[in-house]
Structures are given as C-alpha cells and as structure tokens.
Amino acid sequence: MKIEYDDALRGYMQKHNKSNILVDIASTDNCDFDVTELYLRFISQKHADRILGSGKGFKAYDAPVGQIIFPQYKLSISDTVRVSLKSFLFIKWLKQDGVKL
C-alpha cells in the first residue's frame, strides 16, 4: 500500500510537530437511523505506542511524515491512500481518499 500526503499536510505536520494520524470509526446510536463513517485525527507518539501495544489489532504503516494507523475493522483499502489537509476559515480537517467502510 502506498500512502501519499499533500504538500499542505506535510508542511502543517512539520510546523506543528505532528507525526501520526489515526483512522477511526465514528458511529451514532442515539438517533432513528445509524450513521457510521471514517474520521482521521492527529495523535501523539505516546498515544500511538499505547494503541499499537494494546493488542486490539491496530496496524501502522509508514507514511511520508510519521505513521498512519488503521483499526481492525474490515475496511476496503485501495493500493494508494491519499490524505490531504482541508481548511475553512480557521478550521482544519483531514480528508482521505482510498479507504472505504
């Protein structure tokens, strides 16, 4: 699997000393219909070590900056995963292409 980060994400991670991205599942169970989707967030190296050492099946892959960590869920992961940094006003978020539930 090949992991690609856009230039904005690389620059942001280096400037703000971020080294790991966690891919996780967000699910609602308190409404009339169930919504489940992927979300990405930055985590510290200490948190990454704790997650990987927990024995819960998380897998880490080397990325252009640090690592990207995937959960044990059955995900459809393409050969190339692209992660980019998006922003609106002062709000920044991570967007991915190549991973589906």
Contacts in CASP RR format, 6 or more apart in sequence:
PFRMAT RR
TARGET T0000
AUTHOR 0000-0000-0000
METHOD contacts of the structure
MODEL  1
MKIEYDDALRGYMQKHNKSNILVDIASTDNCDFDVTELYLRFISQKHADR
ILGSGKGFKAYDAPVGQIIFPQYKLSISDTVRVSLKSFLFIKWLKQDGVK
L
1 61 0 8 1.000
1 77 0 8 1.000
1 79 0 8 1.000
1 80 0 8 1.000
1 81 0 8 1.000
2 79 0 8 1.000
2 80 0 8 1.000
2 81 0 8 1.000
3 61 0 8 1.000
3 62 0 8 1.000
3 63 0 8 1.000
3 64 0 8 1.000
3 68 0 8 1.000
3 80 0 8 1.000
3 81 0 8 1.000
3 83 0 8 1.000
4 64 0 8 1.000
4 80 0 8 1.000
4 81 0 8 1.000
4 82 0 8 1.000
4 83 0 8 1.000
5 13 0 8 1.000
5 63 0 8 1.000
5 64 0 8 1.000
5 65 0 8 1.000
5 82 0 8 1.000
5 83 0 8 1.000
5 84 0 8 1.000
6 82 0 8 1.000
6 83 0 8 1.000
6 84 0 8 1.000
6 85 0 8 1.000
8 84 0 8 1.000
8 85 0 8 1.000
9 65 0 8 1.000
9 83 0 8 1.000
9 84 0 8 1.000
9 85 0 8 1.000
9 94 0 8 1.000
10 64 0 8 1.000
10 65 0 8 1.000
12 18 0 8 1.000
12 85 0 8 1.000
12 92 0 8 1.000
13 19 0 8 1.000
13 42 0 8 1.000
13 65 0 8 1.000
13 66 0 8 1.000
14 65 0 8 1.000
18 42 0 8 1.000
18 65 0 8 1.000
19 44 0 8 1.000
19 45 0 8 1.000
19 48 0 8 1.000
19 65 0 8 1.000
19 66 0 8 1.000
19 67 0 8 1.000
20 42 0 8 1.000
20 43 0 8 1.000
20 44 0 8 1.000
20 45 0 8 1.000
20 47 0 8 1.000
20 48 0 8 1.000
20 66 0 8 1.000
20 67 0 8 1.000
20 68 0 8 1.000
20 69 0 8 1.000
21 40 0 8 1.000
21 41 0 8 1.000
21 42 0 8 1.000
21 43 0 8 1.000
21 63 0 8 1.000
21 67 0 8 1.000
21 68 0 8 1.000
21 69 0 8 1.000
21 83 0 8 1.000
21 94 0 8 1.000
22 40 0 8 1.000
22 41 0 8 1.000
22 42 0 8 1.000
22 43 0 8 1.000
22 47 0 8 1.000
22 48 0 8 1.000
22 51 0 8 1.000
22 68 0 8 1.000
22 69 0 8 1.000
23 38 0 8 1.000
23 39 0 8 1.000
23 40 0 8 1.000
23 68 0 8 1.000
23 69 0 8 1.000
23 70 0 8 1.000
23 71 0 8 1.000
23 75 0 8 1.000
23 96 0 8 1.000
23 99 0 8 1.000
24 38 0 8 1.000
24 39 0 8 1.000
24 40 0 8 1.000
24 41 0 8 1.000
24 71 0 8 1.000
25 36 0 8 1.000
25 37 0 8 1.000
25 38 0 8 1.000
25 39 0 8 1.000
25 71 0 8 1.000
25 73 0 8 1.000
25 101 0 8 1.000
26 36 0 8 1.000
26 37 0 8 1.000
26 38 0 8 1.000
26 39 0 8 1.000
27 34 0 8 1.000
27 35 0 8 1.000
27 36 0 8 1.000
27 37 0 8 1.000
28 34 0 8 1.000
28 35 0 8 1.000
28 36 0 8 1.000
36 101 0 8 1.000
37 101 0 8 1.000
38 75 0 8 1.000
38 96 0 8 1.000
38 99 0 8 1.000
38 100 0 8 1.000
38 101 0 8 1.000
40 83 0 8 1.000
40 94 0 8 1.000
40 95 0 8 1.000
40 96 0 8 1.000
41 94 0 8 1.000
42 94 0 8 1.000
43 51 0 8 1.000
43 69 0 8 1.000
48 60 0 8 1.000
48 67 0 8 1.000
48 69 0 8 1.000
51 58 0 8 1.000
51 69 0 8 1.000
52 58 0 8 1.000
52 60 0 8 1.000
52 69 0 8 1.000
56 71 0 8 1.000
56 72 0 8 1.000
57 71 0 8 1.000
57 72 0 8 1.000
58 69 0 8 1.000
58 70 0 8 1.000
58 71 0 8 1.000
58 72 0 8 1.000
59 69 0 8 1.000
59 70 0 8 1.000
59 72 0 8 1.000
60 67 0 8 1.000
60 68 0 8 1.000
60 69 0 8 1.000
60 70 0 8 1.000
61 67 0 8 1.000
61 68 0 8 1.000
61 69 0 8 1.000
61 70 0 8 1.000
63 83 0 8 1.000
68 81 0 8 1.000
68 83 0 8 1.000
70 77 0 8 1.000
70 99 0 8 1.000
73 101 0 8 1.000
75 99 0 8 1.000
75 100 0 8 1.000
75 101 0 8 1.000
76 99 0 8 1.000
76 100 0 8 1.000
76 101 0 8 1.000
77 98 0 8 1.000
77 99 0 8 1.000
78 98 0 8 1.000
78 99 0 8 1.000
80 98 0 8 1.000
81 96 0 8 1.000
81 97 0 8 1.000
81 98 0 8 1.000
81 99 0 8 1.000
82 96 0 8 1.000
82 97 0 8 1.000
82 98 0 8 1.000
83 94 0 8 1.000
83 95 0 8 1.000
83 96 0 8 1.000
83 97 0 8 1.000
84 94 0 8 1.000
84 95 0 8 1.000
84 96 0 8 1.000
84 97 0 8 1.000
85 92 0 8 1.000
85 93 0 8 1.000
85 94 0 8 1.000
85 95 0 8 1.000
86 92 0 8 1.000
86 93 0 8 1.000
86 94 0 8 1.000
86 95 0 8 1.000
87 93 0 8 1.000
END
